[in-house]
Every structure is written in C-alpha cells, then in structure tokens.
Amino acid sequence: LLWASFFWLQCRYLDVLELLFAWIGNQLAETRRRRAREERCRLGKKWAVGNKGDGMEKLLSPPIKNRLNIRVEQCCDFITAGLGLVLEDDVTQRFVAPPSPAGEWNLLTRNLRQRNRYLSWRLRTVWLLGWVVRYGLLLPFRTIGCWLCLFMISGVSMLLGHIPDWCFKKKLVELVLRQCFRITAACLPMIRRFHNTEYRPTKGICVCNHTSPLDVLVLMCDANYSLTGQVHTGILGVLQRALSRVSHHMWFDSKELADR
C-alpha cells in the first residue's frame, strides 16, 4: 500500500509537470511571436524613415541583407538535412540521445541570463517556485527517504537471515525485497515501466555489463536477481552485506590476487 501510494503520487507529479511544461511552451511561443512582431515593426519604421523619397515599393520589400540571410539560412538547413540523411543510420540512433531543440527551456535550466530566452515575469515566477519546491522540499524528503529505505533493507535482511532454510523462505525473501526496492525507487525521481515482460529471464545467467547501482535498483524492482560484482565500501558495501544475508551473491575484491 505504501509503495502504491508513492507510485500514485509520482505519476500525479509528472502529470502536473507535463501540464506546466505545456503552458510554459505556449507562453514562450507567444512571447517569441510578440517579439518578432515588434522587431518587424521597428525595422519597417526604420526603413521607411531612411527611404521616404524612394516610393512605397521599397517600404514593402525587405532589405537586401535580410534576403541574403534568409537564403543562406535556407541553404544551411538543406545542407544539414542532407548530411543528416547520409550520416544517420538505424543503429546509431538506438545509442545516441537526441539533442534538445534550440530555444527550449524548462524548470531545470539555470541559464536565465541569456537574451534569447524571452522569459516573462510569469515564467520567472514559475521557475523560482519550481526551484524552491525541488531543492527546498523534494530534495530533503528524498534524501531522508533514501536513508530510511537503506536502513529498512538492512533491518529486513537481518530479520530474514535468521529464518531457517524452509521451503517458503526463498519466495518470502523475493516478495519482501521486491517491495523494499520498490519503496526505495519511489523515493527517487523516476517512473519505471517494464516492457516485454515475457522475455524476463527465469533461470540461468543474464549478462549486463557496466551496471550502475541505479540499474540494479530498477532490475530488483521487477525480479530478484543474484548479483555478481566488485566489493564496495560505504553505503554500497552496507547494501551488499545486507543482500548477502538472505540470497546468494558473488562479490569479488580487485585487491585480492585470487579474485583478479
């Protein structure tokens, strides 16, 4: 029930963020359009003042420099699109994150001093409120929650380690640890969605190189795995010793000659 409550709150939090980002995008688009109209009006007035005796056709036609810039920009766009079609393939796209569009802005950016951001007082107020909520409210709660979950996993593992090796112990350990890891993941700003669960490994060996502690946390939320990795100290060492009490894991020390 606790994990379900955390998961529901995270989903609602992301829904609110999506609505907020959509509103911010509309505000930025409206600000850009207004700035563009003001710039066109300013250039038109300047052009009219400088060319009063040249007729109305010069007032309506854009300057030669602007037309040249537009043509150069169009050529650059075509060249970029052509090179993209030549260089991009279906394999590289699976491993390279797409670049963020130019001019985009969200609550996490800190470069508010750039002139091309077009931030109104409403957006600056929203950014300030988002900064206060994220670093003044969510960060302390998530930090405290992660520490409490770490102590919870250690305590639960110690209790489960004293249970005799009965037939139901393995199922009990899997169920309890899965809920503990789900509660721990709920303290972090992430949403987990597991696709193609029919391909989940049931028995045997699964290889996953360069796995981070966050990857292990997400994997343990779905199923109970026996892990193989290097011995760590500190927080990760406490977690490794806690998991070794209730399930079979293989930890090796790179300082030992035999382990190397």
Secondary structure, DSSP 4 states (H G I P E B T S, - for coil): -HHHHHHHHHHHHHHHHHHHHHHHHHHHHHHHHHHHHHHHHHHHHHHHHHTGGG-HHHHHSPPHHHHHHHHHHHHHHHHHHHHHHHH--TTGGGTSPPPPPTT---TT---TT-GGG---HHHHHHHHHHHHIIIIIIHHHHHHHHHHHHHHHHHHHHHHHTS---TTHHHHHHHHHHHHHHHHHHTSS-------GGG---SS-----S--HHHHHHHHHHS----EEE---THHHHHHHHHHHHS--EEE-TTSTTT-
